Amino acid sequence: MEIRARGARWSCRTLVAAASAALLGVLLVPAGAHGAARATPPAKESKPTYSYADAIRESVWVDTGIDADADGRTDRVAVDVIRPREPARQGRKIPVIMDASPYYSCCGRGNESQKKTYDADGAPAAFPLHYDNYFVPRGYAFVAVDLTGTNRSDGCIDVGGRSDIQSAKAVVDWLNGRARGYGSRGGTDRVRAGWTTGATGMIGKSYDGTIANGVAATGVEGLKTIVPISAISSWYDYYFAQGAPLYDSGPDWLSGYVESPEARARCQTVQQRLIDGAPRTGDLTRLWSERDYVRNADKVKASVFAVHGMQDLNVRTKHLGQWWDALADAGVERKIWLSQTGHVDPFDFRRAAWVSTLHRWFDHYLLGYDNGVDREPMADIERAPDRWSTDRVWPPRTADTTTLRPGKGSAPGVGTLGRTPARPGSTETFTDDPRLGESDWAADIDRATPAKSGFITRPLSRDLRLSGSGTVTVTATPSTSTAHLSAVLVDLGPDTIRDYGATGEGITTLTERTCWGPSTTADSSCYRETAARTADVGHTVFSRGWADLGTYASAGHGRPLTPGKPYTLTLELAASDHVVPAGHRLALIIGGTDQGLIDPPSTTPTLTVDLATTAARLPLVGGAEAFTRATTGAVPPHSSPRETPHNGVAEPRRTPPIPGDRT
């Protein structure tokens, strides 16, 4: 196994130089960042000046101010801190990078499932991920918080609720002198964070990034930026898609999975509240409203650097789209990366660029360096495996919602997609088959099959880009009292894409390691490299939406359907950014149960779709004019789409209800 240094480039010469600089009192933070007169221009980049081996490693228990487990005392969360020793000796204060997680002991973090470890005296020895190795020598503290009910914390996990969010918010308050910290879980010796400026940046993937979203939505002072990776923005939308259940389980299962054994024993009341408050009917209850961070996006004061896989079928991109749009409405400073992967961290699909960009992001928002990162293009988008493009703003200002209409074709279930409304009375009919899903529907797009209705453009004469979130309004008449609907957008044509349906969700883990900072015997900075795992496909599903037809009257409450009666419902399509190339075709498919992605209804309905009142409203770059240009004119000399087998990636694996790394 080869290990080669990269990123921080830690050679013996570098370490000697860093040690010498520390002895000479080299300043990492510009004087102006602490309010003093600035004699020289501000630094552009923090350097690895401080000793990682000699860093202070300590544990603090912060009082959350709530008593979730009802034991008569307020809960304390365990906070493991690593910070450079030298700034404190120099009387200098430093900012904080924080990852609050329920996974530090149960499941691990990152592609290699790292867990926290402690020495014989209980002091933290190993911090998961590279944040400590890379940033501590550059003058940052790294803080790893155990959510209440997990690892060494008191209280109970409540899956995105008040206790979860307060777990992390209280730590931000402690870092800013507003909450109490203690040297032990039950002791009275106070510990103050006098070593920090209070400027905090929260980061994390999945559940961890979700907590960052939730804390930012409180508007807490001192939280300067968040970096949510594949993060949830509304827990209702994690377990339901407009009333259609996704996982055949609820938040009570997840809390039991991540809680420490002792918390599991004492938190039965909280578990029961999760069961009672989250019925599998899909009703939008008070429990779900509490866990909706989008509604409080106007309180966010932190900048946001969001990262998401456009093929993430665990935390689906609806979470990103609705959060992003709400932040835009609130005027929040934002940046975004969109990859072709599934539920994957950018450290594992674009490592060198990620570490460099994150470094500059934290330098700017936590140290105040004017390094230009805030003036760079807002969006990086993966167009093909390891091939990226940028946009000054996202979605592009030229993206315009454009209405496309399904129409009758030459065979049942094989219709057209264009700008002209269908004639009144035009219909298509399909029967829900829970054994089939989007891959099956797309593979049979040109054949009359009973389980879907497909609507297809002619081969495009030029590229057509869709960027943002769309909707599909469907008028359907069911034959039974329950029905679920799916709407998917498909790029019909050959391509090589990341194989998001396979193990790794678009990456292959290699044996070679690269190193991102100094290491100790307990905490290595070296991680296994990855490469894109690709698949040659004949079609690509790039946006999806699901719903229970029974929510036609109210998005939060389902109702029994009357067989033979038409109902109109608007399905929300997940955010995406996809270019359908010239020579390919764009398809809209309407079906029932999307196998492996939503649960089936209690009956097996046949649904008749009224085409005249059904429409897709899609965010097309260039709007209606771009669509018209792309669907007229000469088609480039490609082989006919009908001659290309419409194979896609492997069937989506049944995703466990765990918003984490190992899926």
Residue pairs with C-beta under 8 A, 6 or more apart in sequence:
1 511
1 512
1 513
2 511
2 512
2 513
3 512
3 513
3 514
3 515
3 526
4 512
4 513
4 514
4 515
5 11
5 514
5 515
6 352
6 514
6 515
6 516
7 134
7 351
7 352
7 355
7 356
7 514
7 515
7 516
7 517
8 14
8 48
8 133
8 134
8 137
8 515
8 516
8 517
8 518
8 525
10 48
10 515
10 517
10 518
10 525
14 48
15 518
18 48
18 49
18 50
18 51
18 137
19 51
21 49
22 49
22 50
22 51
22 86
25 90
26 49
27 90
27 92
28 43
28 46
28 47
28 49
28 50
28 87
28 92
28 94
28 138
28 139
28 367
29 87
29 92
29 93
29 94
29 139
29 367
30 38
30 40
30 42
30 43
30 367
30 368
30 369
31 37
31 38
31 39
32 38
32 42
32 368
33 42
33 197
33 367
33 368
34 92
34 93
34 197
42 368
42 369
42 370
43 367
43 369
44 363
44 369
44 370
44 371
45 359
45 360
45 363
45 369
45 371
46 138
46 139
46 140
46 359
46 363
46 367
46 369
47 138
48 137
48 138
48 517
48 518
49 86
49 137
49 138
49 139
50 84
50 85
50 86
50 87
50 136
50 137
50 138
50 139
51 84
51 85
51 86
51 137
52 84
52 132
52 133
52 136
52 137
52 517
52 518
52 519
52 520
53 518
53 520
54 85
55 82
55 83
55 84
55 85
55 136
56 81
56 82
56 83
56 84
56 85
56 88
57 80
57 81
57 82
57 123
57 124
57 125
58 80
58 81
58 123
58 124
59 78
59 79
59 80
59 81
59 122
59 123
59 124
59 152
60 78
60 79
60 81
60 174
60 181
60 182
60 183
60 191
60 193
61 76
61 77
61 78
61 79
61 153
61 181
61 182
61 183
61 184
61 185
62 76
62 77
62 79
62 170
62 171
62 174
62 179
62 180
62 181
62 182
63 74
63 75
63 76
63 170
63 179
63 180
63 181
63 182
64 74
64 75
64 76
64 77
64 148
64 155
64 163
64 166
64 167
64 170
65 74
65 166
65 170
65 179
66 74
66 75
66 155
66 162
66 163
66 166
67 73
67 74
67 75
67 155
68 75
68 148
68 149
68 155
68 156
68 158
68 163
68 267
68 270
69 75
69 149
69 154
69 155
69 156
69 263
69 266
69 267
69 270
70 269
71 154
71 266
75 148
75 153
75 154
75 155
75 163
76 153
76 154
76 155
76 182
76 185
77 145
77 146
77 147
77 148
77 153
77 154
77 155
77 167
77 170
77 171
78 145
78 146
78 151
78 152
78 153
78 185
79 143
79 144
79 145
79 146
79 171
79 174
79 181
80 116
80 124
80 127
80 143
80 144
80 145
80 146
81 124
81 141
81 142
81 143
82 124
82 127
82 132
82 136
82 141
82 142
83 94
83 136
83 140
83 141
83 142
83 195
83 196
84 94
84 136
84 137
84 139
84 141
87 93
87 94
87 139
87 195
88 195
93 194
93 195
93 196
93 197
94 139
94 140
94 141
94 195
94 196
94 197
95 140
95 141
95 196
95 197
95 199
95 200
95 201
95 224
95 362
95 366
95 367
96 140
96 141
96 142
96 143
96 175
96 196
96 198
96 199
96 200
96 201
96 366
97 131
97 135
97 140
97 141
97 142
97 143
97 200
97 201
97 203
97 362
97 366
98 142
98 143
98 144
98 145
98 168
98 171
98 172
98 200
98 201
98 202
98 203
99 109
99 129
99 131
99 142
99 143
99 144
99 145
99 202
99 203
99 204
99 208
100 144
100 145
100 147
100 167
100 168
100 171
100 202
100 204
100 208
100 211
100 212
100 215
101 109
101 144
101 145
101 146
101 147
101 150
101 204
101 207
101 208
101 211
102 146
102 147
102 149
102 150
102 157
102 164
102 207
102 258
102 259
103 109
103 150
103 207
103 208
103 258
103 660
103 661
104 115
104 116
104 128
104 144
104 146
104 150
104 151
105 115
105 116
105 146
105 150
105 151
105 260
106 150
106 151
106 257
106 258
106 259
106 260
107 113
107 258
107 658
107 660
107 661
107 662
108 114
108 115
108 128
108 661
108 662
109 115
109 128
109 129
109 205
109 208
109 661
110 128
110 129
110 345
110 347
110 348
110 527
110 661
111 345
111 347
111 348
111 507
111 509
111 527
111 528
111 530
111 661
112 527
112 528
113 661
113 662
114 126
114 128
114 129
115 126
115 128
116 124
116 126
116 127
116 128
116 144
116 151
117 124
117 125
117 126
117 522
118 124
118 125
119 125
119 522
124 144
125 520
125 522
125 523
126 522
126 523
127 142
127 144
127 523
128 144
129 347
130 347
130 355
130 516
130 517
130 525
130 527
131 142
131 203
132 142
132 517
132 523
133 516
133 517
133 518
133 519
133 523
133 524
133 525
134 355
134 359
134 516
134 517
134 525
135 142
135 359
135 362
135 517
136 142
136 517
137 517
137 518
138 359
139 367
140 362
140 366
141 195
141 196
143 171
143 175
145 167
145 168
145 171
146 152
146 153
146 167
147 153
147 157
147 163
147 164
147 167
147 168
147 211
147 258
148 154
148 155
148 156
148 157
148 158
148 163
148 164
148 166
148 167
149 155
149 156
149 157
149 158
149 163
149 255
149 258
149 259
149 260
149 263
149 267
150 157
150 258
150 259
150 260
150 263
151 260
152 185
152 260
153 167
153 260
154 185
155 163
155 167
155 263
156 163
156 255
156 259
156 263
156 266
156 267
156 270
157 163
157 164
157 255
157 258
157 259
157 263
157 267
157 270
158 164
158 251
158 255
158 270
158 273
158 274
159 235
159 251
159 254
159 255
159 274
159 291
160 210
160 211
160 214
160 232
160 235
160 251
160 291
161 287
161 290
161 291
162 290
163 270
164 211
164 214
165 211
165 214
165 215
165 218
167 211
168 202
168 211
168 212
168 214
168 215
169 215
169 218
169 220
170 179
171 179
172 200
172 202
172 215
172 220
172 222
172 223
173 179
173 220
173 222
174 180
174 181
174 193
175 193
175 196
175 198
175 200
175 222
176 193
176 198
176 200
176 221
176 222
177 192
177 193
177 198
180 190
181 190
181 191
181 192
181 193
182 188
182 189
182 190
182 191
183 189
183 190
183 191
198 222
199 222
199 224
199 365
199 366
199 367
200 222
200 223
200 224
200 366
201 223
201 224
201 225
201 226
201 227
201 302
201 362
201 365
201 366
202 211
202 212
202 215
202 216
202 223
202 225
202 226
202 227
202 302
203 209
203 212
203 226
203 227
203 228
203 229
203 358
204 210
204 211
204 212
204 227
204 228
204 229
204 231
205 229
205 230
205 231
205 345
205 660
205 661
206 229
206 230
206 231
206 232
206 314
206 315
206 343
206 659
206 660
206 661
207 232
207 258
207 659
207 660
208 229
208 231
209 226
209 227
209 228
209 229
209 230
209 231
209 232
210 228
210 231
210 232
210 233
210 659
212 226
212 227
212 228
212 231
213 226
213 228
213 231
213 232
213 233
213 293
213 323
214 291
214 293
215 223
215 226
216 223
216 226
216 293
216 300
216 301
216 302
216 304
217 293
217 296
217 297
217 299
217 300
218 296
218 299
219 296
219 299
219 300
219 301
220 301
221 301
223 301
223 302
224 302
224 303
224 365
224 366
225 302
225 303
225 304
225 305
225 361
225 362
225 365
225 366
226 302
226 303
226 304
226 305
227 304
227 305
227 306
227 307
227 358
227 361
228 304
228 306
228 307
228 323
229 306
229 307
229 308
229 345
229 346
230 307
230 308
230 309
230 312
230 314
230 315
230 343
230 344
230 345
230 659
231 306
231 308
231 315
231 319
231 320
231 323
232 238
232 315
232 319
232 659
233 292
233 293
233 294
233 319
233 320
233 322
233 323
234 288
234 291
234 292
234 293
234 294
234 319
234 322
235 251
235 288
235 291
235 292
236 284
236 288
236 291
236 292
237 316
237 318
237 319
237 322
238 246
238 315
238 319
238 657
238 659
239 245
239 246
239 247
239 250
239 251
239 278
239 657
240 246
240 282
241 316
241 318
241 545
241 546
241 547
241 598
242 545
242 546
242 547
242 548
242 551
242 555
242 569
242 571
242 572
243 281
243 282
243 283
243 547
243 548
243 550
243 551
243 555
243 556
243 558
244 282
244 484
244 485
244 546
244 547
244 548
244 598
244 599
245 280
245 282
245 598
245 599
246 597
246 598
246 599
246 657
247 599
247 655
247 656
247 657
248 599
249 657
250 274
250 275
250 278
250 280
250 657
251 274
251 278
252 271
252 272
252 274
252 275
252 278
253 657
254 657
254 658
254 659
255 267
255 270
255 271
255 274
256 264
256 271
257 658
259 267
273 287
274 287
277 285
277 286
277 287
277 288
278 285
278 287
278 288
279 285
281 558
282 548
282 551
282 558
283 556
283 557
283 558
284 555
284 556
284 557
289 295
293 323
294 322
294 323
294 326
297 323
297 326
297 327
297 329
297 330
297 332
298 326
298 329
298 330
300 327
300 330
300 332
302 332
303 332
303 333
303 334
303 335
303 365
303 374
304 327
304 332
304 333
304 334
304 335
305 334
305 335
305 336
305 337
305 358
305 361
306 320
306 323
306 324
306 334
306 335
306 336
306 337
307 336
307 337
307 338
307 339
307 345
307 346
308 315
308 317
308 319
308 320
308 336
308 337
308 338
308 339
309 317
309 338
309 339
309 340
309 341
309 342
309 343
309 344
309 500
309 505
309 506
310 317
310 338
310 339
310 340
310 341
310 382
310 542
310 576
310 577
310 578
311 340
311 341
311 342
311 498
311 500
311 505
311 506
312 341
312 342
312 343
312 505
313 342
313 343
313 500
313 597
313 652
313 655
314 342
314 343
314 655
314 658
314 659
314 663
315 343
315 659
316 544
316 574
317 574
317 575
317 576
318 469
318 545
318 572
318 574
318 575
320 575
321 468
321 469
321 574
321 575
322 469
324 334
324 336
324 575
325 469
327 334
328 334
333 374
334 378
335 361
335 373
335 376
335 378
335 379
336 378
336 379
336 380
336 394
337 346
337 350
337 379
337 380
337 381
338 379
338 380
338 381
338 382
338 577
339 346
339 349
339 350
339 382
339 498
339 506
340 382
340 384
340 385
340 497
340 498
340 500
340 506
341 349
341 382
341 498
341 500
341 505
341 506
341 507
342 500
342 501
342 505
342 506
342 663
343 505
343 661
343 663
344 504
344 505
344 506
344 507
345 661
346 354
347 354
347 355
347 527
348 507
348 509
348 530
349 382
349 506
349 507
349 530
349 532
350 382
350 386
350 388
351 514
351 529
351 530
355 516
357 373
360 369
360 371
360 373
361 373
363 369
363 371
363 373
364 370
364 371
364 373
364 374
377 390
377 391
377 392
378 391
378 392
378 393
378 394
379 390
379 391
379 393
379 394
379 577
380 388
380 389
380 390
381 388
381 389
381 390
381 391
381 394
381 577
382 388
382 498
383 389
383 579
384 495
384 496
384 497
385 496
385 497
385 498
385 506
385 532
385 534
386 532
394 467
394 577
395 467
395 468
395 577
395 619
395 621
396 467
396 621
398 621
398 622
398 623
399 467
399 468
399 619
399 620
399 621
399 623
400 619
400 620
400 621
400 622
400 623
400 624
401 470
401 617
401 618
401 619
401 620
401 623
402 617
402 618
402 619
402 620
402 623
402 624
402 627
403 419
403 615
403 616
403 617
404 417
404 418
404 419
404 588
404 615
404 616
404 617
404 618
404 627
405 417
405 418
405 419
405 420
405 421
405 422
405 611
405 614
405 615
405 616
406 415
406 416
406 417
406 422
406 428
406 453
406 455
406 588
406 590
406 609
406 611
406 614
406 615
406 616
407 415
407 416
407 417
407 418
407 420
407 422
407 426
407 455
407 611
408 415
408 416
408 422
408 423
408 426
408 428
408 611
409 415
409 416
409 455
409 456
411 447
411 448
412 428
412 429
412 448
413 428
413 429
413 430
413 448
413 449
413 450
413 452
413 453
413 454
414 445
414 446
414 447
414 448
414 454
414 456
415 428
415 453
415 454
415 455
415 456
415 611
416 455
416 456
416 457
417 455
417 456
417 457
417 586
417 587
417 588
417 616
418 457
418 631
419 624
419 627
419 628
421 612
421 615
422 611
422 612
422 614
423 612
424 612
425 612
426 610
426 611
426 612
427 608
427 609
427 610
427 611
428 453
428 590
428 608
428 609
428 611
429 453
429 606
429 607
429 608
429 609
430 450
430 451
430 452
430 453
430 590
430 591
430 592
430 606
430 607
430 609
431 450
431 451
431 592
431 604
431 605
431 606
431 607
432 451
432 483
432 484
432 591
432 592
432 593
432 600
432 601
432 604
432 605
432 606
432 607
433 450
433 451
433 592
433 593
433 604
434 592
434 593
434 595
434 600
434 604
435 595
436 451
436 452
436 591
436 593
436 595
437 593
437 594
437 595
437 596
437 597
437 651
437 652
438 486
438 488
438 490
438 541
438 544
438 589
438 591
438 594
438 597
439 541
439 648
439 649
439 651
439 652
440 451
440 595
441 449
441 451
441 452
441 454
441 488
441 589
441 591
442 488
442 490
442 492
442 539
442 541
442 587
442 589
442 646
442 648
443 538
443 539
443 645
443 646
443 647
443 648
444 452
444 646
445 454
445 456
445 490
445 492
445 539
445 587
445 589
445 646
446 456
446 642
446 646
451 591
451 592
452 589
452 590
452 591
453 589
453 590
453 591
453 609
454 587
454 588
454 589
454 590
455 587
455 588
455 589
455 590
456 492
456 585
456 586
456 587
457 585
457 586
457 587
457 630
457 631
458 585
458 631
458 635
459 583
459 584
459 585
459 635
459 638
459 640
459 641
460 580
460 581
460 582
460 583
460 584
460 585
460 586
460 630
460 631
460 635
461 582
461 629
461 630
461 631
461 632
461 633
461 634
461 635
461 636
462 582
462 629
462 630
462 633
463 579
463 580
463 581
463 582
463 630
464 579
464 580
464 586
464 620
464 626
464 627
464 630
465 577
465 578
465 579
465 580
465 620
465 621
465 622
465 626
466 489
466 542
466 543
466 576
466 577
466 578
466 579
466 580
466 618
466 619
466 620
466 621
467 576
467 577
467 578
467 619
467 621
468 575
468 576
468 577
468 619
469 572
469 573
469 574
469 575
469 576
469 619
470 489
470 543
470 573
470 616
470 617
470 618
470 619
471 545
471 570
471 571
471 572
471 573
471 616
471 617
472 487
472 545
472 570
472 571
472 573
472 588
472 590
472 614
472 615
472 616
472 617
473 568
473 569
473 570
473 571
473 613
473 614
473 615
473 616
473 617
474 485
474 487
474 568
474 569
474 570
474 571
474 590
474 609
474 614
475 566
475 567
475 568
475 609
475 610
475 613
475 614
476 483
476 485
476 549
476 566
476 567
476 569
476 607
476 608
476 609
476 610
477 564
477 565
477 566
477 567
477 607
477 608
477 610
478 549
478 561
478 563
478 565
478 567
478 605
478 606
478 607
479 563
479 564
479 605
479 606
479 607
480 561
480 563
480 601
480 603
480 604
480 605
480 606
481 560
481 561
481 562
481 563
481 603
482 548
482 549
482 550
482 560
482 561
482 601
482 602
482 603
482 605
483 548
483 549
483 550
483 561
483 592
483 601
483 603
483 605
483 607
484 546
484 547
484 548
484 549
484 592
484 593
484 598
484 599
484 600
484 601
485 546
485 547
485 548
485 549
485 569
485 571
485 590
485 591
485 592
485 607
486 544
486 545
486 546
486 571
486 589
486 590
486 591
486 592
486 593
486 594
486 597
486 598
487 544
487 545
487 546
487 571
487 573
487 588
487 589
487 590
487 616
488 541
488 543
488 544
488 545
488 588
488 589
488 591
488 594
489 541
489 542
489 543
489 544
489 573
489 576
489 578
489 586
489 587
489 588
489 616
489 618
490 539
490 540
490 541
490 542
490 586
490 587
490 588
490 589
491 539
491 540
491 542
491 578
491 580
491 581
491 584
491 585
491 586
491 587
492 538
492 539
492 584
492 585
492 586
492 587
492 641
492 646
493 538
493 539
493 580
493 581
493 583
493 584
493 585
493 638
493 641
493 644
494 536
494 537
494 538
494 644
495 536
495 537
495 540
495 581
496 534
496 535
496 536
496 537
497 534
497 535
497 537
497 540
497 649
498 506
498 507
498 532
498 533
498 534
498 535
499 506
499 533
499 534
499 535
499 649
499 650
500 506
500 649
501 535
501 648
501 649
501 650
501 651
501 652
501 653
502 533
502 535
502 649
502 650
504 530
504 533
505 663
506 532
506 533
507 530
507 531
507 532
507 533
508 530
508 531
508 532
508 533
509 528
509 529
509 530
510 528
510 529
510 530
510 531
511 528
512 528
512 529
513 526
513 527
513 528
513 529
514 526
514 527
514 529
515 524
515 525
515 526
515 527
516 525
516 526
516 527
517 525
518 525
519 525
519 526
535 649
535 650
537 647
537 648
537 649
538 644
538 645
538 646
538 647
538 648
539 587
539 646
539 647
539 648
540 578
540 648
541 648
542 576
542 578
543 573
543 574
543 575
543 576
543 578
544 573
544 574
544 594
544 597
545 571
545 572
545 573
545 574
546 571
546 594
546 597
546 598
547 569
547 571
547 572
548 558
548 601
549 561
549 567
549 569
549 607
550 558
550 559
550 560
550 561
551 557
551 558
551 559
551 569
552 559
552 567
552 568
552 569
553 559
561 567
566 610
568 613
573 618
580 586
580 630
582 630
582 635
582 636
582 638
583 635
583 636
583 638
583 641
584 641
585 641
588 616
590 609
590 614
592 600
592 601
592 605
592 607
593 599
593 600
593 601
595 651
596 651
596 652
596 653
596 654
596 655
597 652
620 626
620 627
622 629
653 663
655 663
656 663
